[in-house]
Amino acid sequence: MKVLHLLPSLDYNSAARQVRSLAPALAPKVDLRICALKRLGPWANDFGGIPIQCLNATQALPIAPLLRLRSLLREFNPDRIHVWRAAALRPFAVMGRRYLPRVVVSQPLPTNTARPRLGKLDQWLLRRVDKVIAASAAEADRLKHLGTAGNKIDMIPPGVVVAATPPTTTGDPRSVVCLGALERHKGYEDALWAHDLLAFPHNDTEIRFIGAGPHRQRLLSFADSRFHPQRIQFLGNQPRAEEHLANALACWVPSLTPTGAQTVREALAAGCPVVAADWPELRELIADGENGYLFSPSDRAALARLSRPLLLDRGLRATMGQKAHQLARRRLDMTQWVQRIEKLYAGS
């Protein structure tokens, strides 16, 4: 079977991170290629020899990249096209409309709003693809509410690579980690405010941002005005983010919209407690008070307050980290995810 994965980019976002985990596991079983519309990210050489093509699109509907996409479709003639996000589905439909019955779509909902909506074009496209993958029950409910037929939706929670035993934490964790694309709806300005509150009595506490994105410059300027700018680090894209998570006090996911689930999964796999905004998608992964804490979106004081016990009680951090790892082992099985995706591709 020939399979093409099509993404807007391989930047440091949840779609690219999932493809980075999924593609190498699928490659021995299918003839797999990956295509990015805009850019290759930090993992271009981290796919074990899987052919990767970048179309270098710089506009919404650029002619030359779309012609290259049409050539790829004709030459490779994939049996299945796994399209990630509406930003890739729309341009694909321009040149690959006749392939829509072969398409499965992941992450079709917009991520930059607290109440995602589907435009008329996106609704029309989702009616014509074969399947829409929902990563959670909450996402499936949102898709149904927005008009996607229930028989189109296949709920397949993503897996992550989870070690048999929790990663060993070195030293005394004094840093919190924010992981993912630096975008406004991620709530990272709230994270900087919360770090001020947390670091006021504990001025050796650090906050580390892993990722890149359009909001980076604003965050840098905002960080310079904080009380402890020397304790704020922007590390850029890190291909081994799990090492930072394993040695962190906590992973912060202060999302202003229903995003951040992939970051939560990776943190749990690394045995790192999560302090996250209380969205339904995140609530499915976090048992409040067991493997992390949930707070109302935008509540900076609650983010700092809930993190303080982890800072003061190393035993609590260790216990929560163990429970996080146990949940990942139990519910985020990589093998089961790959098997369900293979079954979906096969149409069974």
VOTIKOL-461498 format. One line per 4 residues: number of its first residue (from 1); their letters; for each residue z, x, y of C-alpha. Coordinates in nm, 3 decimals. Each point is the difference from the previous one (the first is absolute). Layout:
<sites>
NUM = a = Z X Y ~ ...;
</sites>
This chain:
<sites>
1 = mkvl = 0.000 0.000 0.000 ~ -0.090 0.121 0.349 ~ 0.261 -0.063 0.269 ~ -0.021 0.066 0.374;
5 = hllp = 0.307 0.000 0.222 ~ -0.085 -0.070 0.364 ~ 0.258 0.056 0.277 ~ -0.009 0.012 0.380;
9 = sldy = 0.133 0.356 -0.021 ~ 0.215 0.234 -0.206 ~ 0.247 0.033 0.286 ~ 0.372 -0.016 -0.068;
13 = nsaa = 0.025 -0.375 -0.060 ~ 0.111 -0.219 -0.288 ~ -0.353 -0.066 -0.131 ~ -0.084 0.371 -0.020;
17 = rqvr = 0.337 0.080 -0.156 ~ -0.053 -0.260 -0.270 ~ -0.350 0.126 -0.073 ~ 0.137 0.352 -0.020;
21 = slap = 0.232 -0.113 -0.282 ~ -0.238 -0.241 -0.171 ~ -0.330 0.190 -0.001 ~ 0.105 0.305 -0.209;
25 = alap = 0.153 -0.234 -0.259 ~ -0.321 -0.204 -0.022 ~ -0.243 0.292 0.006 ~ 0.020 0.092 -0.373;
29 = kvdl = -0.090 -0.359 -0.093 ~ -0.270 -0.098 0.251 ~ -0.278 0.166 0.197 ~ 0.179 0.000 0.335;
33 = rica = -0.106 0.082 0.355 ~ 0.184 -0.032 0.330 ~ -0.162 -0.074 0.335 ~ 0.171 0.008 0.341;
37 = lkrl = -0.176 -0.169 0.291 ~ 0.152 0.208 0.280 ~ 0.202 0.308 -0.093 ~ 0.137 0.204 -0.284;
41 = gpwa = 0.374 0.051 0.018 ~ 0.243 0.266 -0.123 ~ -0.085 -0.062 -0.367 ~ -0.374 0.063 -0.004;
45 = ndfg = 0.048 0.281 -0.253 ~ 0.281 -0.172 -0.189 ~ -0.194 -0.238 -0.225 ~ -0.062 0.221 -0.300;
49 = gipi = -0.374 0.039 0.047 ~ -0.079 -0.370 0.060 ~ -0.313 -0.019 0.220 ~ 0.095 -0.098 0.355;
53 = qcln = -0.244 -0.090 0.276 ~ 0.072 -0.057 0.369 ~ -0.249 -0.208 0.199 ~ 0.133 0.123 0.339;
57 = atqa = -0.018 -0.343 0.162 ~ 0.120 0.004 0.361 ~ -0.092 -0.356 0.105 ~ 0.066 -0.348 -0.136;
61 = lpia = -0.348 -0.037 -0.153 ~ -0.172 0.342 0.023 ~ -0.354 -0.001 -0.135 ~ -0.024 0.348 -0.155;
65 = pllr = 0.328 -0.019 -0.198 ~ -0.088 -0.348 -0.123 ~ -0.336 0.126 -0.121 ~ 0.182 0.279 -0.185;
69 = lrsl = 0.226 -0.264 -0.158 ~ -0.305 -0.198 -0.112 ~ -0.148 0.315 -0.153 ~ 0.327 0.068 -0.184;
73 = lref = 0.007 -0.355 -0.140 ~ -0.361 0.020 -0.117 ~ 0.036 0.347 -0.152 ~ 0.340 -0.050 -0.167;
77 = npdr = -0.039 -0.375 -0.072 ~ 0.372 -0.056 -0.068 ~ 0.116 -0.269 -0.241 ~ 0.312 -0.048 0.211;
81 = ihvw = 0.065 0.067 0.369 ~ 0.366 0.015 0.099 ~ 0.010 -0.055 0.376 ~ 0.318 0.077 0.188;
85 = raaa = 0.068 -0.198 0.319 ~ -0.217 -0.235 0.202 ~ -0.108 0.292 0.219 ~ -0.199 0.129 -0.298;
89 = lrpf = -0.105 -0.338 -0.139 ~ -0.180 -0.114 0.315 ~ -0.242 0.296 0.032 ~ -0.045 0.004 -0.378;
93 = avmg = -0.121 -0.360 0.010 ~ -0.272 0.093 0.251 ~ -0.173 0.231 -0.248 ~ 0.148 -0.111 -0.331;
97 = rryl = 0.005 -0.379 0.021 ~ -0.162 -0.040 -0.340 ~ 0.281 0.211 -0.151 ~ 0.278 -0.234 0.119;
101 = prvv = 0.042 -0.163 -0.345 ~ 0.091 0.348 -0.132 ~ 0.264 0.061 0.267 ~ 0.378 -0.002 -0.028;
105 = vsqp = 0.191 0.026 0.328 ~ 0.341 0.147 0.073 ~ 0.197 -0.034 0.325 ~ -0.233 -0.249 0.173;
109 = lptn = 0.260 -0.122 0.250 ~ 0.038 0.162 0.344 ~ 0.310 0.218 0.030 ~ 0.054 0.004 0.376;
113 = tarp = 0.141 -0.349 0.045 ~ 0.314 -0.172 -0.119 ~ -0.202 -0.309 -0.094 ~ -0.323 0.123 -0.163;
117 = rlgk = -0.309 -0.215 0.038 ~ -0.344 0.012 -0.159 ~ -0.306 -0.048 0.218 ~ -0.288 -0.223 -0.105;
121 = ldqw = -0.204 0.297 -0.121 ~ 0.285 0.139 -0.209 ~ 0.065 -0.341 -0.155 ~ -0.369 -0.032 -0.086;
125 = llrr = -0.006 0.345 -0.158 ~ 0.314 -0.058 -0.207 ~ -0.154 -0.318 -0.141 ~ -0.296 0.205 -0.128;
129 = vdkv = 0.170 0.301 -0.155 ~ 0.114 -0.011 -0.362 ~ 0.373 0.062 0.047 ~ 0.257 0.065 0.271;
133 = iaas = 0.293 0.218 -0.105 ~ 0.343 -0.089 0.136 ~ 0.262 0.275 -0.021 ~ 0.292 -0.243 0.015;
137 = aaea = 0.090 -0.366 -0.031 ~ 0.042 -0.012 0.378 ~ -0.354 0.129 0.055 ~ -0.136 -0.249 -0.254;
141 = drlk = 0.175 -0.283 0.185 ~ -0.142 0.116 0.333 ~ -0.353 0.013 -0.145 ~ 0.031 -0.352 -0.144;
145 = hlgt = 0.139 -0.129 0.330 ~ -0.303 0.150 0.178 ~ -0.248 -0.175 -0.228 ~ -0.067 0.242 -0.286;
149 = agnk = -0.034 -0.194 -0.325 ~ 0.276 0.065 -0.252 ~ -0.249 0.080 -0.277 ~ -0.139 0.281 0.216;
153 = idmi = 0.338 0.171 0.033 ~ 0.132 0.242 -0.259 ~ 0.351 0.129 0.068 ~ 0.020 0.364 -0.107;
157 = ppgv = 0.296 0.192 0.148 ~ -0.093 0.364 0.060 ~ 0.172 0.270 -0.200 ~ 0.112 0.346 0.101;
161 = vvaa = 0.061 0.321 -0.187 ~ 0.370 0.000 -0.090 ~ 0.175 0.297 -0.159 ~ 0.212 -0.062 -0.309;
165 = tppt = 0.310 0.111 0.189 ~ 0.080 -0.034 0.371 ~ -0.112 0.296 0.213 ~ 0.280 0.240 0.080;
169 = ttgd = 0.120 -0.013 0.360 ~ 0.059 0.344 0.145 ~ 0.284 0.049 0.246 ~ 0.150 -0.274 0.214;
173 = prsv = -0.270 -0.249 0.113 ~ 0.007 -0.029 0.379 ~ -0.351 -0.126 0.072 ~ -0.165 -0.341 -0.002;
177 = vclg = -0.371 -0.022 -0.080 ~ -0.264 -0.239 0.138 ~ -0.311 0.015 -0.216 ~ -0.347 -0.139 0.073;
181 = aler = -0.264 -0.040 0.266 ~ 0.133 0.034 0.356 ~ -0.094 -0.344 0.127 ~ 0.177 -0.228 0.243;
185 = hkgy = 0.080 -0.276 -0.251 ~ 0.189 0.250 -0.218 ~ 0.297 -0.027 0.237 ~ 0.048 0.374 0.043;
189 = edal = 0.114 -0.035 0.362 ~ 0.287 -0.209 -0.135 ~ 0.066 0.283 -0.245 ~ 0.035 0.246 0.289;
193 = wahd = 0.244 -0.232 0.177 ~ 0.199 -0.039 -0.323 ~ 0.006 0.377 -0.048 ~ 0.159 0.034 0.344;
197 = llaf = 0.274 -0.241 -0.105 ~ 0.052 0.172 -0.335 ~ -0.006 0.352 0.144 ~ 0.238 -0.073 0.288;
201 = phnd = 0.310 0.074 -0.211 ~ -0.197 0.203 -0.260 ~ -0.223 0.228 0.204 ~ -0.121 0.202 -0.299;
205 = teir = -0.192 -0.303 -0.136 ~ -0.379 0.040 0.004 ~ -0.288 -0.245 -0.012 ~ -0.332 0.108 -0.152;
209 = figa = -0.331 -0.180 0.035 ~ -0.255 0.065 -0.273 ~ -0.350 -0.121 0.079 ~ -0.251 -0.016 0.283;
213 = gphr = -0.159 -0.276 0.200 ~ -0.093 -0.147 0.339 ~ 0.362 -0.049 0.113 ~ 0.095 0.365 -0.042;
217 = qrll = -0.036 0.107 0.363 ~ 0.209 -0.291 0.126 ~ 0.270 0.079 -0.256 ~ -0.002 0.366 0.103;
221 = sfad = 0.048 -0.095 0.364 ~ 0.272 -0.248 -0.091 ~ 0.175 0.259 -0.218 ~ 0.022 0.242 0.295;
225 = srfh = 0.214 -0.252 0.188 ~ 0.255 -0.040 -0.280 ~ 0.347 0.156 0.002 ~ -0.079 0.235 -0.291;
229 = pqri = -0.373 0.087 0.019 ~ 0.063 0.321 -0.194 ~ 0.105 -0.214 -0.297 ~ -0.330 -0.192 -0.009;
233 = qflg = -0.283 0.143 -0.210 ~ -0.362 -0.113 -0.033 ~ -0.122 0.166 -0.319 ~ -0.350 -0.149 -0.016;
237 = nqpr = -0.162 -0.081 -0.332 ~ 0.193 0.144 -0.293 ~ -0.170 -0.011 -0.342 ~ 0.342 0.032 -0.172;
241 = aeeh = 0.204 -0.250 0.199 ~ 0.217 -0.076 -0.304 ~ 0.176 0.335 0.048 ~ 0.112 -0.103 0.349;
245 = lana = 0.114 -0.340 -0.130 ~ 0.201 0.150 -0.285 ~ 0.202 0.207 0.248 ~ 0.039 -0.268 0.267;
249 = lacw = 0.307 -0.198 0.093 ~ -0.217 -0.313 -0.001 ~ -0.352 -0.123 0.053 ~ -0.036 -0.226 0.303;
253 = vpsl = -0.260 -0.279 -0.005 ~ 0.051 -0.182 0.334 ~ -0.325 -0.198 -0.021 ~ -0.074 -0.260 0.267;
257 = tptg = -0.247 -0.170 -0.237 ~ 0.001 -0.060 -0.380 ~ -0.101 0.359 -0.080 ~ 0.167 0.304 -0.152;
261 = aqtv = 0.019 -0.102 -0.366 ~ -0.183 0.313 -0.120 ~ 0.246 0.219 0.189 ~ 0.287 -0.188 -0.164;
265 = real = -0.152 0.056 -0.345 ~ -0.038 0.372 0.059 ~ 0.353 0.030 0.134 ~ 0.146 -0.185 -0.300;
269 = aagc = -0.194 0.226 -0.238 ~ 0.147 0.303 0.179 ~ 0.353 -0.136 -0.039 ~ 0.036 -0.054 0.373;
273 = pvva = 0.192 -0.299 0.143 ~ -0.206 -0.219 0.232 ~ 0.110 -0.168 0.322 ~ -0.276 -0.247 0.080;
277 = adwp = -0.094 -0.299 0.211 ~ 0.058 -0.325 -0.184 ~ -0.353 -0.118 -0.085 ~ -0.074 -0.196 -0.321;
281 = elre = -0.223 0.279 -0.136 ~ 0.283 0.252 0.041 ~ 0.269 -0.238 -0.120 ~ -0.174 -0.005 -0.340;
285 = liad = 0.071 0.373 -0.035 ~ 0.337 0.049 0.168 ~ 0.323 -0.142 -0.140 ~ 0.206 -0.011 0.317;
289 = geng = 0.309 0.218 -0.037 ~ -0.113 0.149 -0.334 ~ -0.305 0.220 0.049 ~ -0.020 -0.042 0.375;
293 = ylfs = 0.068 -0.230 0.292 ~ -0.200 -0.268 0.181 ~ 0.026 -0.084 0.371 ~ -0.172 -0.242 0.234;
297 = psdr = -0.324 0.146 0.141 ~ 0.049 0.171 0.339 ~ 0.381 0.019 -0.041 ~ 0.042 0.370 0.088;
301 = aala = 0.380 -0.017 -0.002 ~ 0.003 -0.141 -0.353 ~ -0.234 0.276 -0.119 ~ 0.243 0.264 0.127;
305 = rlsr = 0.311 -0.185 -0.113 ~ -0.124 -0.049 -0.356 ~ -0.100 0.366 -0.027 ~ 0.337 0.138 0.111;
309 = plll = 0.184 -0.061 -0.334 ~ -0.267 0.203 -0.179 ~ 0.063 0.284 0.244 ~ 0.378 -0.012 -0.039;
313 = drgl = 0.018 -0.057 -0.376 ~ -0.207 0.238 -0.209 ~ 0.109 -0.182 -0.317 ~ -0.140 -0.328 0.134;
317 = ratm = -0.330 0.168 0.076 ~ -0.014 0.143 -0.353 ~ 0.083 -0.337 -0.160 ~ -0.259 -0.185 0.205;
321 = gqka = -0.256 0.271 -0.076 ~ 0.061 -0.038 -0.373 ~ -0.040 -0.379 0.021 ~ -0.318 0.045 0.201;
325 = hqla = -0.142 0.228 -0.268 ~ 0.105 -0.239 -0.277 ~ -0.179 -0.290 0.169 ~ -0.313 0.211 0.039;
329 = rrrl = 0.010 0.091 -0.370 ~ 0.045 -0.364 -0.096 ~ -0.243 -0.177 0.233 ~ -0.251 0.251 0.138;
333 = dmtq = -0.148 0.125 -0.326 ~ -0.318 0.196 0.063 ~ -0.142 -0.055 -0.349 ~ 0.030 -0.377 0.023;
337 = wvqr = -0.168 -0.001 0.343 ~ -0.296 0.202 -0.128 ~ -0.036 -0.220 -0.308 ~ -0.004 -0.318 0.206;
341 = iekl = -0.259 0.142 0.238 ~ -0.218 0.104 -0.295 ~ 0.029 -0.349 -0.144 ~ -0.099 -0.150 0.335;
345 = yags = -0.304 0.227 0.024 ~ -0.104 -0.105 -0.350 ~ 0.020 -0.365 0.103 ~ 0.252 -0.094 -0.267;
</sites>
